[in-house]
Amino acid sequence: MLYEHLGARPRIHDTAVIAPTAVISGDVEIGADCQVLHGAVITAEGGPITLGDNVIVMENALIRATAVDAVHIGAHTLVGTLASIAGATVGEEVFFASGARVFNGAHVADRCEVRVNAIVMRRAVLTESTVVPIGWVAVGDPVKLFSPDQADAIAEAQPELDFPGHVFGVDRDTPDLMVQLTERYGRSLARHADDQPA
């Protein structure tokens, strides 16, 4: 289903194939010969999304842009089943395996692999051909790779991250953080009430 959101309609190349159960919303441009499979959601929440040619978005994957972080995915990239990409820049010929997650402000260069359930943290920068192993976490610039049992080292490598401030515009030290966050984000998401089939 295609939706106009915030006055922007998806723009889809006539050779791209979009499954009838996929949702594409807002300022989204999908290039030639792309495939977007069942249950995938590509939603531009105030920032644009661009998919280059021959990108494959598998079942139930999520691609989300924000007003702060647009999404660009280069040609010949595969976004695996249940993978999610939020506000990231992705090069060409990248492989995201099932369950891979990439967070706001991350940069993933050409020919990288983010394997099953691996995580690329916010603002992490993967240089060309970096491989993030199954379940591992990529942090920082230059990037460091951590096994999932290294929670303390992961936290230490990224103390300057301010996810609530950067993504939601709410200071982490706000006493009622989740109240402020959910109310502000809820108002933003409520803008979908006026969406129209495109």
Sequence and secondary structure as in RCSB ss.txt:
>XXXX:A:sequence
MLYEHLGARPRIHDTAVIAPTAVISGDVEIGADCQVLHGAVITAEGGPITLGDNVIVMENALIRATAVDAVHIGA
HTLVGTLASIAGATVGEEVFFASGARVFNGAHVADRCEVRVNAIVMRRAVLTESTVVPIGWVAVGDPVKLFSPDQ
ADAIAEAQPELDFPGHVFGVDRDTPDLMVQLTERYGRSLARHADDQPA
>XXXX:A:secstr
 EEEBTTB  EE TT EE TT EEESSEEE TT EE TT EEEEESS EEE TT EE TT EEEEESS  EEE T
T EE TT EEES EE SS EE TT EE TT EE TT EE TT EE TT EE TT EE TT EEETTTTEEE TT 
HHHHHHH TT  HHHHHH   TT TTHHHHHHHHHHHHHGGGGG EE 
